[in-house]
C-alpha cells in the first residue's frame, strides 16, 4: 500500500508545486453563498481556505446569507420580496439581515478558530479580521420599485483591507455597508465580492455556489455530451450573456456569470464559478490543471508560442519521462539550448504542457517535426493538434512542401492526421546519415 501511495503522491505533489509558487502572495476574493453554509459545507471550506492561505495566498472572504435571511423572515411570518434579482429590504428584512449576518460571522470565525483538529491544518492559526471596509449607497427606486434598505457598494477601503492582508490575516466581509451618515444597507454578496475584487485588483474572484458552472450548451440538460465548460474566454462569456434572459435567481445561468464578466472587464484576470457540493472544489480549481468549475478569462489560458532560452528547464522536465520509457530519443540540455528557436511550446499558468521542434532541410524542401510531447495531464485535450498546426504553419512560412516524423510508438496518431508511411530511404541525405537503424523508427510524411 505504501509503495502505491508513494507512486501516486510524488508525481501529484510535483505537479501541484508550480501552482503553489505561482499563487504565492496573490490575492483571491472568495464569494461564499449562504446556501453553502446552510448545506453544512462551512467546516470543509474553512479547512481548504486555511490550507490555501498557508501556501501564501492572501484571502478576502465575502459571505452571503440569502437562505438565512429568508428563514428569519419566515419565522416572523414575513414574506421575502425580490425584484430585478435584488432583495427588497424593508425594516423587518433589515433586522433579519443584521441577525443573520451576526450569526454567520460568529460561525465563520469559530470555524477558523478551533485549531482545525484532525485536518491537514491541525495546529494552524488563522486570524480572521472583519470591519467596516465598505461604504454603501441606496439602490433607490428602479422601475417604480422602492428597494428601501437595499444598497450598492459606493466605496471599498482598499488601504485598510491591504494593511489587514499584510498582517497575514484573512479578511471577512459581510454583505453590509454603511452610508457616511451611519445608515445600514443590505448588499448582495455577489456585488460586494465583485466590487472588492475590482478595487483590490485581485488575481482571482471565486464564487462557491449552488451551480456546477456553465455548461458547453447552457440551455441543454446535464449529460456526458454536455459537460462543464472549464474555460470561457471573456468575449464568449459576453456573447452568451447577451443571449440569456436577465438573471433573477442564483440558479439562472447568467446570475454569477454577469459578475464574472464585470470583474474580468475591469481587470481581474480570472473569475470562477465553482460548486460547493463537490468537496475540495476550491483546491481542485486552483491547483489542478483543468479545474472543476467554469473560469472566465479575458484571454485563452493556454499560450501557444515559440520557446525562449528560459523555457529549456521546463522542456527538459516535460520530455524526461518519455525519454526514459523510450518514446523519445534522449536530448541533453546543451542540444536543446542550441536548438531552442526550433521549439514551439504550450504553456499553462507558467508550466509547459507540450512542445515540438521543427528542423528544416531546405535542400529537400522538407522539415522534421521532432520531440513531439504532450504532458499526460493534458493528453486528449487537443494540445497535440495545436502543436501540429503551429509546426505546419512555421514550415509553410519557410516555403517547405512537407514535414516528416520518426516514431516507434505513436504512428497511428500521426496517420490519423494526414501523415503517410514511407521508406527510410525517402529521408533527406543529411537526416538519413543520422538515422538509427537499431531503433527502426517508422518515417511518416505529411504534404503541406
TORZADO-796106 format. One record per residue (C-alpha): residue in one letter; x, y, z. Coordinates in pm, whole numbers, plus 50000, padded with zeros to 5 digits. Layout:
BEGIN
AXYZ;...
end
This chain:
BEGIN
X500005000050000;X502835023850092;X504515017849753;X501255026349572;X500895057849784;X504455068549708;X503985061649337;X500905084349320;X501825110549580;X505245120749448;X504195129249088;X500995145149221;X502885167749459;X505385177049189;X502525186648957;X500975208949225;X504205226749322;X504295251149025;X500835264049119;X501935268849481;X504815290449356;X502625309249109;X499885318949353;X502075328349650;X501375364649751;X498445366849509;X495055379649629;X491905358349596;X488425371749670;X486095343049760;X482325347449743;X480735321049969;X476995317049928;X474765313550232;X473455281750069;X476885265650116;X476805273050488;X473195261150517;X474245228650346;X476835221850619;X479885227950399;X481505255150611;X483865232250806;X485495216950497;X485605250350313;X487335266150614;X489935238150603;X490605244250236;X490815282050276;X493245277850565;X495345254350352;X495385278650059;X496325307350290;X499135286250440;X500585283550088;X500925321250071;X497635332649914;X496025364450054;X492295358050104;X489265380650129;X486155360450214;X482735375550143;X479835355150280;X476245355750163;X473145349950376;X470215346550136;X468635314650286;X469405325450643;X467555358550599;X464635340550433;X464495316550726;X464395345650973;X461665362550769;X459595330650759;X459915327151137;X458455362151171;X455705354850920;X457125379350673;X457505370750302;X460795375850118;X460445400649832;X462645403949525;X462685424749210;X465255426648930;X467095398149107;X467645420549416;X466055417149761;X463655444649863;X464865452050216;X462145467250432;X462695473750803;X461775437950901;X464105423250635;X466905446550752;X466555433851109;X466615397950982;X469685405250769;X471535420151067;X470685390051282;X471725365451008;X474985384050940;X475915383951308;X475185346751343;X477095337351027;X480095358751117;X480195340851451;X480035306451281;X482735315251027;X485105329351290;X484515298351504;X485295275651208;X488715292151169;X489405294951543;X489205258851658;X492725249051551;X491165227351279;X491835194451463;X492115161951267;X492585181150942;X495585189450723;X495665223050905;X495765208751259;X497545233051490;X497455261651242;X496225295951345;X494125316051103;X493485351651216;X490145364351084;X489585402051082;X486425419650972;X485355455750988;X483585484750824;X485555482850500;X482555491350279;X480685523750220;X477265519150063;X474575538749886;X470905530149835;X469655511749528;X466795536549536;X463695533749318;X464035513348999;X461145510048752;X458805521949024;X460075496649282;X461445511349607;X464255488949732;X464305507350069;X467305494650269;X468935475349984;X472175490949876;X475115490649637;X478815494149708;X479885530549694;X483505527149811;X485915499949926;X488545507650189;X491365492949982;X494155505950204;X492515491250516;X491995457150355;X495555456850219;X497025465050561;X494975436950714;X496155412250447;X499745423950502;X499365413150866;X498735377750742;X495045378250834;X492065365650638;X489655394450575;X485985385650634;X483305407850483;X479565405750543;X477215419050274;X476535450550472;X477595486050409;X477065519350580;X476495553850444;X478635583050566;X475695591750794;X475695556850950;X472655542850770;X472895505050717;X472285488950379;X471785452650288;X474085443949995;X474275414249761;X477225391249829;X477945388349456;X478095426049412;X480335430349719;X482765403149610;X482945417049256;X483475453049371;X486145442949623;X487975421349366;X488005450149116;X489155476449367;X491865453649512;X492945443549160;X492665407849284;X494215379349089;X491115357649122;X487425361749202;X485885328349302;X482205321449368;X481395289849565;X477845284149450;X474895260549420;X475555256349045;X478375234748899;X479425260748641;X478435269448285;X477765240148052;X479055237947697;X475405240447586;X473855262047861;X470275256447750;X470585218447738;X470295194448034;X473275178848210;X474775149048023;X478095133547924;X477795152047593;X477175185047772;X479965188648029;X481015219748222;X482935244848010;X486055247948225;X487435278248040;X485265305647895;X487035334447718;X485645368447811;X484365375247458;X482445342347457;X481065349147806;X479835383447695;X478205368647385;X476485342147599;X475205368347845;X473735388447558;X471675358047452;X470395349447800;X467355364647971;X468075387548265;X469055365748562;X466585366848851;X467635337549072;X471035322349163;X470365291248956;X469915311548636;X472865307048401;X473665343948390;X473405350948765;X477045345648863;X478335348448507;X477395385348488;X479615392748788;X482495372248647;X482295391848322;X482135425148505;X485225416148708;X487245404448407;X486335435448206;X487575456648497;X490965439548517;X490525408748740;X492495382348549;X490285352548623;X486835347148768;X485485313048868;X482105296548932;X482525265349148;X480095240549304;X480205239449684;X478585204849664;X481905189849547;X484215185049843;X487525202949782;X486295221949477;X488475251849572;X491605230349578;X490645212549256;X490095245549074;X493225263249199;X495805235349198;X494695211348919;X495405218348551;X491835217148414;X489965226648730;X486395216848811;X484085246748754;X483945274248492;X486665300348467;X486085332848279;X489305348148147;X489985377347918;X492285356247700;X492895319347640;X494665304147939;X496915281747734;X499505301347541;X500955286147223;X504255302847139;X507815298547023;X510205288547302;X512925310247455;X516075301347645;X514105304947973;X511955275047869;X514825249847850;X514325236948205;X510585232348152;X511125213847822;X513665190547983;X511265182848268;X508445176048021;X510335152247791;X512375133748056;X509745106548135;X509245099747762;X512995096547710;X513205071747997;X510495049047856;X511995050547506;X509205070547340;X511635098947263;X515315099347171;X517325114347457;X518385150747417;X520745168047656;X520465203847783;X523175216747552;X521375203647244;X518055219047348;X519705252547435;X521385252747093;X518125244946910;X515705264147133;X514485286346846;X513215254746672;X510815246646958;X507135255546994;X505545251447338;X502135251947504;X502265269547839;X499595269248108;X499985291548415;X503755292448364;X504005254448328;X504965238447994;X502465211247898;X503515204647538;X506375210047296;X507535201846943;X510565211846737;X510955218846365;X514285210246196;X514255221845831;X516095205545541;X515705233445281;X517565215045007;X514865188045015;X512055213145085;X511015193845395;X511465195145772;X511445171146065;X508895175546341;X510725162146645;X510435159747025;X506625159947000;X505465157747361;X502215164247547;X502015160347923;X499875131048042;X497825156548238;X496585173447920;X496545144747671;X493225142047493;X492505179447522;X493675188847172;X497125202047266;X498805178047021;X496695191546733;X497545227446832;X501255219546822;X500955201846486;X499085231346331;X501695256146454;X504555234546325;X502815231745985;X502375269545984;X506075275146058;X507065250545783;X504835267945526;X506315301745615;X509735287145531;X508435276545188;X508635239245260;X506485213145087;X506225186845363;X507065177245719;X508075142945847;X508345124946181;X510255094646305;X508335074446562;X508265039846715;X505025041746915;X502715069546801;X502415062646427;X498615058646444;X498175093546591;X500115108646301;X498415087046035;X495015099246158;X496245134746098;X497295130445736;X500775115145758;X501735086745524;X504345059645593;X507415059745365;X510645040245344;X513595054645544;X515385059245212;X512955087945149;X514725108845416;X516945138045310;X520585126945286;X521635147445588;X518925131245802;X519475096645658;X523075097045779;X521795101846137;X519045075546113;X519315049446390;X518765016146216;X518744997846551;X515785018646671;X513905010946344;X511715041946369;X508895045046118;X509095075045886;X505825093445825;X505385122745587;X502675148945550;X502445170845242;X501635207345312;
end
